[in-house]
Amino acid sequence: MSWLKDVIGTEKPIIAMCHLLPLPGDPHFDKEKGMEHVVEMARKDLHALQAGGVDAVMFSNEFSLPYLTDVKTETVASMARVIGELKTEISIPFGVNVLWDAKKSLDLAVATGAKFVREIFTGVYASDFGIWNTNVGETIRHQHRIGAQDVKLLFNIVPEAARYLADRDIESIAKSTVFNNRPDALCVSGLTAGAETDSQLLKRVKETVPNTVIFANTGVKLSNLEEQLSIADGAITATTFKYDGVFENHVDVNRVKEFMDKVKQIRFQTVG
């Protein structure tokens, strides 16, 4: 048994993303509708996800495109406002993801009481955002300085829209990441949000570090759910929950319910 049962309440959990609309400072922020609209749309999606039966939710500034690796203060402040206004309505464990800034994700987690964060903590990448560097030693020390030592760290080791600069296979990355950093979980992704995670890649990572929690991080849907959960310890899911399975749309509670009904069947067969 892993930490998942204690923190999220079940093994094989489904963490649903609550994607926030563009925020102040983002190129596509709707200045006329303002932050009130961002809060209301997040509320709508949160309630649909919870009514559909997901196990946990993770708030992210998904529509802060194009992303920064040194996120501005106004973004974190805006995310804190959204979560603060919704806090009394959140009935399941939640996490945060400030794309793509590990320290600020931890700052937001401490401010809001989030149980976990997902980030790019390690590696150097050639990405759509330029050369993408990290400093995991400083990030983990920051975690302890601000009192976030109990926040679970989900390490994304296959970042979206990026590739390791060094020629390293996924087994080497997984093994050294676990040895050097003791992550609470590793996340394995497809190329972009909604892109299916390669099941063979997922299997190679799980076989390399069998005692580490592994999440299928993108593209899990009804058609591949059983296969993905037969390998991974859980899934982080967003696009498939949206109307017509389209990334830009809002959450469709009926799609969530159908997905979670199948998850429960799989859990009954594998977890008991």
Secondary structure as GFF3:
##gff-version 3
##sequence-region A 1 272
A	DSSP	alpha_helix	4	7	.	.	.	ID=ss1
A	DSSP	beta_strand	14	19	.	.	.	ID=ss2
A	DSSP	alpha_helix	34	52	.	.	.	ID=ss3
A	DSSP	beta_strand	56	60	.	.	.	ID=ss4
A	DSSP	alpha_helix	73	86	.	.	.	ID=ss5
A	DSSP	three_ten_helix	87	89	.	.	.	ID=ss6
A	DSSP	beta_strand	94	97	.	.	.	ID=ss7
A	DSSP	alpha_helix	102	112	.	.	.	ID=ss8
A	DSSP	beta_strand	116	119	.	.	.	ID=ss9
A	DSSP	beta_strand	125	127	.	.	.	ID=ss10
A	DSSP	beta_strand	130	132	.	.	.	ID=ss11
A	DSSP	alpha_helix	136	145	.	.	.	ID=ss12
A	DSSP	beta_strand	152	156	.	.	.	ID=ss13
A	DSSP	beta_strand	162	164	.	.	.	ID=ss14
A	DSSP	alpha_helix	170	181	.	.	.	ID=ss15
A	DSSP	beta_strand	185	188	.	.	.	ID=ss16
A	DSSP	alpha_helix	199	208	.	.	.	ID=ss17
A	DSSP	beta_strand	213	216	.	.	.	ID=ss18
A	DSSP	alpha_helix	225	231	.	.	.	ID=ss19
A	DSSP	beta_strand	234	237	.	.	.	ID=ss20
A	DSSP	three_ten_helix	239	241	.	.	.	ID=ss21
A	DSSP	three_ten_helix	243	245	.	.	.	ID=ss22
A	DSSP	alpha_helix	253	270	.	.	.	ID=ss23
###
